[in-house]
Every structure is written in structure tokens, then in C-alpha cells.
């Protein structure tokens, strides 16, 4: 599962991949300054794939 997370200490958003929701919950519990924003579901194919 890909998610978008937000670092409240420096204001940056970033993408991370977890194998399951429990792994993400453990990560968020250990890093109090990180907040969950949303799940990343969109997919943008590469230019090569779009041109086919």
C-alpha cells in the first residue's frame, strides 16, 4: 500500500510504501511528527507505455 505522509516538523509531504496497515501504524507510532494524509491510488504510465 502506497500512502502520502506529512512531516509536521519541516512541512514536507512524501510518499512511502508499506506491506500492510499494521506496518504503517507502527511507523506512525514511532514517528510522532509524521501524519497520514491519504492513500496513493493514482497511476501515471510512462511515456513509452502511453505511446503504444
Biopython code that builds the backbone (N, CA, C, O; Angstrom):
import numpy as np
from Bio.PDB.StructureBuilder import StructureBuilder

atoms = [
    (1, "UNK", "N", (0.837, -1.172, 0.000)),
    (1, "UNK", "CA", (0.000, 0.000, 0.000)),
    (1, "UNK", "C", (0.882, 1.234, 0.000)),
    (1, "UNK", "O", (1.784, 1.371, 0.826)),
    (2, "UNK", "N", (0.607, 2.136, -0.942)),
    (2, "UNK", "CA", (1.342, 3.387, -1.025)),
    (2, "UNK", "C", (0.518, 4.475, -0.348)),
    (2, "UNK", "O", (-0.691, 4.578, -0.557)),
    (3, "UNK", "N", (1.183, 5.274, 0.456)),
    (3, "UNK", "CA", (0.498, 6.354, 1.164)),
    (3, "UNK", "C", (1.305, 7.641, 1.044)),
    (3, "UNK", "O", (2.504, 7.626, 0.765)),
    (4, "UNK", "N", (0.620, 8.740, 1.260)),
    (4, "UNK", "CA", (1.270, 10.041, 1.300)),
    (4, "UNK", "C", (1.273, 10.496, 2.747)),
    (4, "UNK", "O", (0.230, 10.553, 3.398)),
    (5, "UNK", "N", (2.462, 10.819, 3.242)),
    (5, "UNK", "CA", (2.639, 11.219, 4.627)),
    (5, "UNK", "C", (3.118, 12.662, 4.690)),
    (5, "UNK", "O", (3.681, 13.179, 3.725)),
    (6, "UNK", "N", (2.893, 13.309, 5.825)),
    (6, "UNK", "CA", (3.257, 14.704, 6.016)),
    (6, "UNK", "C", (4.126, 14.829, 7.261)),
    (6, "UNK", "O", (3.763, 14.354, 8.337)),
    (7, "UNK", "N", (5.284, 15.479, 7.097)),
    (7, "UNK", "CA", (6.187, 15.724, 8.209)),
    (7, "UNK", "C", (5.855, 17.106, 8.783)),
    (7, "UNK", "O", (6.114, 18.125, 8.143)),
    (8, "UNK", "N", (5.284, 17.137, 9.982)),
    (8, "UNK", "CA", (4.852, 18.406, 10.574)),
    (8, "UNK", "C", (6.017, 19.251, 11.054)),
    (8, "UNK", "O", (5.851, 20.458, 11.232)),
    (9, "UNK", "N", (7.181, 18.672, 11.269)),
    (9, "UNK", "CA", (8.316, 19.449, 11.767)),
    (9, "UNK", "C", (8.961, 20.305, 10.685)),
    (9, "UNK", "O", (9.508, 21.367, 10.983)),
    (10, "UNK", "N", (8.903, 19.852, 9.418)),
    (10, "UNK", "CA", (9.518, 20.656, 8.352)),
    (10, "UNK", "C", (8.550, 20.990, 7.208)),
    (10, "UNK", "O", (8.934, 21.682, 6.265)),
    (11, "UNK", "N", (7.318, 20.514, 7.276)),
    (11, "UNK", "CA", (6.309, 20.856, 6.288)),
    (11, "UNK", "C", (6.398, 20.131, 4.963)),
    (11, "UNK", "O", (5.796, 20.571, 3.984)),
    (12, "UNK", "N", (7.129, 19.038, 4.905)),
    (12, "UNK", "CA", (7.255, 18.318, 3.636)),
    (12, "UNK", "C", (6.325, 17.105, 3.585)),
    (12, "UNK", "O", (6.088, 16.439, 4.592)),
    (13, "UNK", "N", (5.812, 16.841, 2.398)),
    (13, "UNK", "CA", (4.993, 15.657, 2.160)),
    (13, "UNK", "C", (5.824, 14.676, 1.342)),
    (13, "UNK", "O", (6.627, 15.079, 0.500)),
    (14, "UNK", "N", (5.627, 13.398, 1.593)),
    (14, "UNK", "CA", (6.389, 12.381, 0.871)),
    (14, "UNK", "C", (5.568, 11.114, 0.749)),
    (14, "UNK", "O", (4.596, 10.908, 1.476)),
    (15, "UNK", "N", (5.974, 10.272, -0.180)),
    (15, "UNK", "CA", (5.297, 9.010, -0.443)),
    (15, "UNK", "C", (6.094, 7.872, 0.180)),
    (15, "UNK", "O", (7.325, 7.872, 0.158)),
    (16, "UNK", "N", (5.384, 6.919, 0.727)),
    (16, "UNK", "CA", (6.025, 5.742, 1.305)),
    (16, "UNK", "C", (5.191, 4.517, 0.989)),
    (16, "UNK", "O", (3.981, 4.614, 0.786)),
    (17, "UNK", "N", (5.843, 3.363, 0.950)),
    (17, "UNK", "CA", (5.134, 2.124, 0.676)),
    (17, "UNK", "C", (5.268, 1.197, 1.874)),
    (17, "UNK", "O", (6.358, 1.017, 2.418)),
    (18, "UNK", "N", (4.142, 0.612, 2.276)),
    (18, "UNK", "CA", (4.100, -0.344, 3.384)),
    (18, "UNK", "C", (3.465, -1.632, 2.881)),
    (18, "UNK", "O", (2.687, -1.623, 1.927)),
    (19, "UNK", "N", (3.804, -2.738, 3.531)),
    (19, "UNK", "CA", (3.230, -4.013, 3.125)),
    (19, "UNK", "C", (1.790, -4.156, 3.619)),
    (19, "UNK", "O", (0.979, -4.829, 2.983)),
    (20, "UNK", "N", (1.475, -3.524, 4.751)),
    (20, "UNK", "CA", (0.108, -3.599, 5.269)),
    (20, "UNK", "C", (-0.159, -2.423, 6.216)),
    (20, "UNK", "O", (0.743, -1.642, 6.519)),
    (21, "UNK", "N", (-1.392, -2.308, 6.670)),
    (21, "UNK", "CA", (-1.792, -1.192, 7.529)),
    (21, "UNK", "C", (-1.108, -1.256, 8.899)),
    (21, "UNK", "O", (-0.834, -0.218, 9.502)),
    (22, "UNK", "N", (-0.841, -2.427, 9.375)),
    (22, "UNK", "CA", (-0.186, -2.576, 10.684)),
    (22, "UNK", "C", (1.233, -2.006, 10.647)),
    (22, "UNK", "O", (1.667, -1.340, 11.587)),
    (23, "UNK", "N", (1.948, -2.275, 9.557)),
    (23, "UNK", "CA", (3.299, -1.742, 9.409)),
    (23, "UNK", "C", (3.268, -0.212, 9.379)),
    (23, "UNK", "O", (4.129, 0.438, 9.972)),
    (24, "UNK", "N", (2.284, 0.360, 8.694)),
    (24, "UNK", "CA", (2.164, 1.815, 8.651)),
    (24, "UNK", "C", (1.838, 2.367, 10.036)),
    (24, "UNK", "O", (2.402, 3.381, 10.446)),
    (25, "UNK", "N", (0.943, 1.713, 10.751)),
    (25, "UNK", "CA", (0.586, 2.166, 12.096)),
    (25, "UNK", "C", (1.800, 2.145, 13.014)),
    (25, "UNK", "O", (1.996, 3.079, 13.793)),
    (26, "UNK", "N", (2.610, 1.110, 12.940)),
    (26, "UNK", "CA", (3.824, 1.035, 13.757)),
    (26, "UNK", "C", (4.780, 2.172, 13.419)),
    (26, "UNK", "O", (5.383, 2.767, 14.312)),
    (27, "UNK", "N", (4.917, 2.473, 12.134)),
    (27, "UNK", "CA", (5.792, 3.566, 11.707)),
    (27, "UNK", "C", (5.282, 4.894, 12.252)),
    (27, "UNK", "O", (6.065, 5.696, 12.761)),
    (28, "UNK", "N", (3.983, 5.133, 12.150)),
    (28, "UNK", "CA", (3.416, 6.392, 12.629)),
    (28, "UNK", "C", (3.503, 6.507, 14.156)),
    (28, "UNK", "O", (3.690, 7.602, 14.686)),
    (29, "UNK", "N", (3.369, 5.388, 14.856)),
    (29, "UNK", "CA", (3.501, 5.404, 16.317)),
    (29, "UNK", "C", (4.916, 5.780, 16.748)),
    (29, "UNK", "O", (5.102, 6.480, 17.744)),
    (30, "UNK", "N", (5.908, 5.315, 15.998)),
    (30, "UNK", "CA", (7.306, 5.592, 16.341)),
    (30, "UNK", "C", (7.755, 6.992, 15.927)),
    (30, "UNK", "O", (8.724, 7.520, 16.473)),
    (31, "UNK", "N", (7.054, 7.594, 14.964)),
    (31, "UNK", "CA", (7.420, 8.912, 14.449)),
    (31, "UNK", "C", (6.255, 9.872, 14.660)),
    (31, "UNK", "O", (5.403, 10.026, 13.784)),
    (32, "UNK", "N", (6.222, 10.509, 15.811)),
    (32, "UNK", "CA", (5.093, 11.351, 16.195)),
    (32, "UNK", "C", (4.926, 12.567, 15.291)),
    (32, "UNK", "O", (3.816, 13.086, 15.171)),
    (33, "UNK", "N", (5.986, 13.032, 14.658)),
    (33, "UNK", "CA", (5.890, 14.220, 13.811)),
    (33, "UNK", "C", (5.352, 13.911, 12.409)),
    (33, "UNK", "O", (5.139, 14.829, 11.617)),
    (34, "UNK", "N", (5.133, 12.641, 12.097)),
    (34, "UNK", "CA", (4.626, 12.234, 10.784)),
    (34, "UNK", "C", (3.123, 11.977, 10.880)),
    (34, "UNK", "O", (2.655, 11.291, 11.788)),
    (35, "UNK", "N", (2.378, 12.539, 9.928)),
    (35, "UNK", "CA", (0.930, 12.338, 9.871)),
    (35, "UNK", "C", (0.535, 11.709, 8.545)),
    (35, "UNK", "O", (1.161, 11.957, 7.515)),
    (36, "UNK", "N", (-0.498, 10.900, 8.583)),
    (36, "UNK", "CA", (-1.052, 10.273, 7.386)),
    (36, "UNK", "C", (-1.922, 11.293, 6.654)),
    (36, "UNK", "O", (-2.804, 11.901, 7.261)),
    (37, "UNK", "N", (-1.681, 11.484, 5.349)),
    (37, "UNK", "CA", (-2.517, 12.382, 4.548)),
    (37, "UNK", "C", (-3.544, 11.603, 3.732)),
    (37, "UNK", "O", (-4.745, 11.846, 3.849)),
    (38, "UNK", "N", (-3.076, 10.672, 2.910)),
    (38, "UNK", "CA", (-4.010, 9.903, 2.088)),
    (38, "UNK", "C", (-3.318, 8.681, 1.517)),
    (38, "UNK", "O", (-2.095, 8.551, 1.556)),
    (39, "UNK", "N", (-4.144, 7.786, 0.983)),
    (39, "UNK", "CA", (-3.609, 6.628, 0.283)),
    (39, "UNK", "C", (-3.359, 7.040, -1.157)),
    (39, "UNK", "O", (-4.142, 7.790, -1.740)),
    (40, "UNK", "N", (-2.275, 6.554, -1.724)),
    (40, "UNK", "CA", (-1.886, 6.931, -3.083)),
    (40, "UNK", "C", (-2.369, 5.859, -4.039)),
    (40, "UNK", "O", (-1.814, 4.761, -4.087)),
    (41, "UNK", "N", (-3.411, 6.182, -4.803)),
    (41, "UNK", "CA", (-4.008, 5.194, -5.702)),
    (41, "UNK", "C", (-3.795, 5.492, -7.175)),
    (41, "UNK", "O", (-4.018, 4.624, -8.019)),
    (42, "UNK", "N", (-3.372, 6.689, -7.492)),
    (42, "UNK", "CA", (-3.251, 7.046, -8.905)),
    (42, "UNK", "C", (-2.023, 6.385, -9.526)),
    (42, "UNK", "O", (-1.047, 6.071, -8.846)),
    (43, "UNK", "N", (-2.106, 6.188, -10.821)),
    (43, "UNK", "CA", (-1.012, 5.569, -11.557)),
    (43, "UNK", "C", (-0.819, 6.344, -12.846)),
    (43, "UNK", "O", (-1.759, 6.504, -13.624)),
    (44, "UNK", "N", (0.366, 6.815, -13.073)),
    (44, "UNK", "CA", (0.693, 7.511, -14.310)),
    (44, "UNK", "C", (1.657, 6.630, -15.100)),
    (44, "UNK", "O", (2.804, 6.446, -14.694)),
    (45, "UNK", "N", (1.199, 6.090, -16.219)),
    (45, "UNK", "CA", (2.085, 5.227, -17.002)),
    (45, "UNK", "C", (3.234, 6.031, -17.614)),
    (45, "UNK", "O", (3.128, 7.241, -17.813)),
    (46, "UNK", "N", (4.300, 5.351, -17.901)),
    (46, "UNK", "CA", (5.451, 6.015, -18.513)),
    (46, "UNK", "C", (5.100, 6.466, -19.923)),
    (46, "UNK", "O", (4.125, 5.991, -20.505)),
    (47, "UNK", "N", (5.878, 7.366, -20.463)),
    (47, "UNK", "CA", (5.636, 7.873, -21.815)),
    (47, "UNK", "C", (5.651, 6.727, -22.819)),
    (47, "UNK", "O", (4.832, 6.694, -23.737)),
    (48, "UNK", "N", (6.566, 5.803, -22.650)),
    (48, "UNK", "CA", (6.664, 4.662, -23.563)),
    (48, "UNK", "C", (5.362, 3.856, -23.567)),
    (48, "UNK", "O", (4.896, 3.433, -24.625)),
    (49, "UNK", "N", (4.782, 3.645, -22.396)),
    (49, "UNK", "CA", (3.536, 2.880, -22.313)),
    (49, "UNK", "C", (2.371, 3.658, -22.926)),
    (49, "UNK", "O", (1.497, 3.065, -23.559)),
    (50, "UNK", "N", (2.354, 4.969, -22.745)),
    (50, "UNK", "CA", (1.256, 5.780, -23.294)),
    (50, "UNK", "C", (1.303, 5.834, -24.812)),
    (50, "UNK", "O", (0.255, 5.941, -25.449)),
    (51, "UNK", "N", (2.493, 5.762, -25.413)),
    (51, "UNK", "CA", (2.639, 5.882, -26.852)),
    (51, "UNK", "C", (2.265, 4.596, -27.597)),
    (51, "UNK", "O", (2.122, 4.624, -28.819)),
    (52, "UNK", "N", (2.109, 3.501, -26.910)),
    (52, "UNK", "CA", (1.784, 2.235, -27.578)),
    (52, "UNK", "C", (0.352, 2.191, -28.063)),
    (52, "UNK", "O", (-0.072, 1.192, -28.645)),
]
sb = StructureBuilder()
sb.init_structure("model")
sb.init_model(0)
sb.init_chain("A")
sb.init_seg("    ")
for serial, (resi, resn, name, xyz) in enumerate(atoms, 1):
    if name == "N":
        sb.init_residue(resn, " ", resi, " ")
    sb.init_atom(name, np.array(xyz, "f"), 0.0, 1.0, " ", f" {name:<3s}", serial, name[0])
structure = sb.get_structure()
